[in-house]
Amino acid sequence: MRILVAEDDESLGILLTEFLQSKGYTVKLASTGTEAMELFRREPTRFQFIILDIMMPEKDGFAVAKEVRLIDKKTPILFLSAKSLEQDRLKGFELGADDYLTKPFATEELLARINAILRRTHPTEPTAQISIGKFRFIESQSIILGAKNTKKLTTKENALLALLARNVNEVVDRQGALRAIWGNDSYFNGRSMDVYIAKLRKLLKEDSSVQILNVHGIGFKLMVK
């Protein structure tokens, strides 16, 4: 289980990292909002939880959460803040946060909240498989199992399918997907992504209940009836 922690207080960041690692989590630590987004775009499908300090240099936690939600609507987000203002808490939840913890806090309380959220949002996590119609997708192994055969996916195919599968029946923003998987949303990367979308459509055509739809001017949607 990988957690992205964004905290500009160096001492607290190190404390959280060491504490979560001692509990069996793999942690990536960012000291600014910009660094947090760079880590997330580099490997968005590898994080199962995000902890964001609100007050950070360059880009605050609210801005990071907003960008994350354009790419991934489901990965749990927990805000940390020195403020206990009601409007900050409401803004956090409006941006798609799952919880909000006011500093100072006990690390054991943080752990309890993380575990409670993960039990709710990842009830089938031990299998590490996602059902897509008649298919079973195993992201960690970059494979998709159909009724007739097993297909080994390329790195880009795997990342793109994971992004779509984590947001099944919901629109995935095109620019967000490009920045997350290709690093930027240039024209040439856009054409490359279109090629990979076509490859995934061909791969999934065995099941007529599964479709990858174009949402004009916005992005794509993996539809499973």
C-alpha positions in Angstrom: 0.0 0.0 0.0 1.6 3.3 -1.2 0.8 6.6 0.4 1.7 10.1 -0.9 2.4 12.6 1.9 2.7 16.3 1.1 3.9 18.3 4.1 6.2 21.3 4.1 7.1 21.0 7.8 10.3 18.9 7.4 10.2 17.5 10.9 6.6 16.5 10.7 7.1 15.1 7.2 9.9 12.9 8.4 7.9 11.8 11.5 4.9 10.8 9.4 7.0 9.0 6.9 8.8 7.0 9.5 5.7 6.2 11.4 3.7 5.0 8.4 6.6 3.0 7.2 6.8 1.3 10.6 3.2 0.3 10.0 4.0 -1.4 6.7 3.1 1.4 4.2 5.4 2.6 1.4 5.6 6.4 1.6 6.6 9.1 -0.9 7.2 12.5 0.8 6.8 15.9 -1.0 7.6 19.2 0.7 5.6 21.4 -1.7 2.3 21.1 -3.6 4.2 21.3 -6.9 6.4 18.3 -5.9 3.4 16.4 -4.8 1.7 16.8 -8.2 4.9 15.8 -10.0 5.0 12.6 -8.0 1.4 11.9 -8.6 1.6 12.5 -12.3 4.6 10.3 -12.6 2.8 7.3 -11.1 -0.9 8.1 -10.4 -2.1 4.5 -10.3 0.5 3.5 -7.7 -0.8 5.6 -4.8 -3.7 4.2 -2.7 -3.9 7.1 -0.3 -3.0 10.8 -0.3 -2.3 13.0 2.8 -2.2 16.7 2.0 -1.1 19.6 4.2 -3.3 22.6 3.3 -0.7 25.4 3.8 2.2 24.6 1.5 4.4 26.8 -0.7 4.0 27.1 -4.5 0.7 25.2 -4.5 -1.6 24.6 -1.5 -3.3 21.4 -0.6 -6.7 22.6 -2.0 -5.1 23.2 -5.4 -3.3 19.9 -5.4 -6.6 18.1 -4.5 -8.4 19.8 -7.3 -5.8 18.7 -9.8 -5.7 15.2 -8.5 -9.5 14.9 -8.8 -9.3 15.8 -12.5 -7.1 12.7 -13.0 -8.4 10.3 -10.3 -11.8 10.6 -8.6 -11.4 7.7 -6.2 -8.0 7.7 -4.4 -8.7 8.8 -0.8 -7.5 12.2 0.3 -7.0 13.3 3.9 -6.2 17.0 4.6 -4.0 18.1 7.4 -4.4 21.7 8.7 -3.3 23.9 11.5 -6.7 25.6 11.1 -10.0 24.3 12.4 -12.1 26.8 10.5 -15.4 25.4 9.4 -15.1 26.9 5.9 -11.8 25.2 5.4 -13.3 21.8 6.3 -16.2 22.4 4.0 -14.0 23.4 1.1 -11.9 20.3 1.6 -14.9 18.0 1.5 -16.3 19.9 -1.6 -13.0 19.2 -3.4 -13.5 15.5 -2.8 -11.6 14.9 0.5 -12.4 11.8 2.6 -11.3 13.3 5.9 -9.8 16.3 7.6 -7.5 16.3 10.6 -6.5 19.4 12.6 -3.0 19.8 13.9 -1.7 18.9 16.4 -2.8 15.3 16.2 -1.7 11.9 17.5 -0.1 9.7 14.9 -2.3 6.8 16.1 -5.4 8.8 15.4 -4.1 9.5 11.9 -3.5 5.7 11.4 -6.9 4.9 12.6 -8.5 7.3 10.2 -6.4 6.0 7.3 -7.4 2.4 8.1 -11.1 3.3 8.4 -11.1 5.0 5.0 -9.2 2.2 3.3 -11.6 -0.4 4.7 -14.4 1.6 3.2 -12.8 2.4 -0.2 -10.7 -0.7 -0.8 -12.8 -3.6 0.4 -11.4 -6.0 -2.2 -7.8 -4.7 -2.1 -6.2 -8.1 -1.1 -7.1 -9.6 -4.4 -5.5 -6.7 -6.3 -7.9 -7.4 -9.2 -10.5 -5.2 -10.9 -13.4 -6.7 -12.8 -14.2 -5.1 -16.1 -17.2 -6.9 -17.5 -16.0 -10.5 -18.3 -12.3 -9.4 -17.8 -10.1 -9.4 -14.7 -7.5 -6.7 -14.7 -4.4 -7.2 -12.4 -2.6 -3.8 -12.5 0.4 -4.9 -10.4 1.2 -7.6 -13.0 0.2 -5.6 -16.0 -2.1 -8.3 -17.3 -5.8 -8.6 -18.3 -7.5 -12.0 -18.2 -10.3 -12.7 -20.6 -12.5 -15.8 -21.2 -10.1 -17.0 -23.9 -6.7 -15.7 -23.1 -4.4 -13.6 -21.0 -2.9 -10.4 -22.4 0.3 -8.8 -21.1 0.0 -5.0 -21.2 2.6 -2.5 -22.1 3.5 0.2 -19.4 1.3 2.8 -21.1 -1.6 0.4 -21.8 -1.5 -0.7 -18.1 -1.4 2.9 -16.8 -4.2 4.1 -19.1 -6.4 1.1 -18.3 -5.8 1.5 -14.6 -6.8 5.2 -14.8 -10.0 4.3 -16.7 -10.8 1.3 -14.5 -10.4 3.4 -11.3 -13.1 5.7 -12.7 -15.4 3.2 -14.3 -18.6 4.8 -15.8 -17.1 8.2 -15.0 -15.4 10.7 -17.3 -11.6 10.8 -17.2 -10.2 14.2 -18.2 -8.1 14.0 -21.3 -5.5 16.6 -20.3 -5.3 15.2 -16.8 -4.6 11.7 -18.2 -2.0 13.0 -20.6 -0.2 14.9 -17.8 -0.4 11.9 -15.5 0.9 9.2 -17.9 2.8 11.1 -20.6 4.1 14.0 -18.5 2.5 16.8 -20.5 -0.6 17.3 -22.8 1.2 18.1 -26.0 -0.4 17.5 -29.4 2.0 14.6 -30.1 1.3 12.9 -26.8 -2.4 13.3 -27.4 -2.1 11.4 -30.7 -0.1 8.7 -28.9 -2.8 8.4 -26.3 -5.4 8.0 -29.0 -3.4 5.1 -30.4 -3.4 3.4 -27.0 -7.1 4.0 -26.5 -7.7 2.2 -29.9 -5.5 -0.7 -28.7 -7.5 -1.0 -25.5 -10.8 -0.9 -27.4 -9.5 -3.8 -29.6 -8.5 -5.7 -26.5 -11.9 -5.3 -24.8 -14.1 -5.9 -27.8 -14.5 -9.6 -26.7 -17.1 -8.3 -24.3 -19.9 -6.2 -25.9 -20.9 -4.8 -22.5 -17.6 -3.0 -22.2 -16.9 0.2 -24.2 -14.4 3.1 -24.1 -16.4 6.1 -25.2 -15.1 9.5 -26.4 -16.7 12.4 -24.4 -16.4 15.3 -26.8 -14.1 18.1 -25.6 -13.5 16.4 -22.3 -12.0 13.0 -22.4 -12.9 9.3 -22.1 -15.3 7.0 -20.2 -14.9 3.3 -19.6 -18.5 2.1 -19.7 -19.4 -1.3 -18.2 -23.1 -2.3 -18.4 
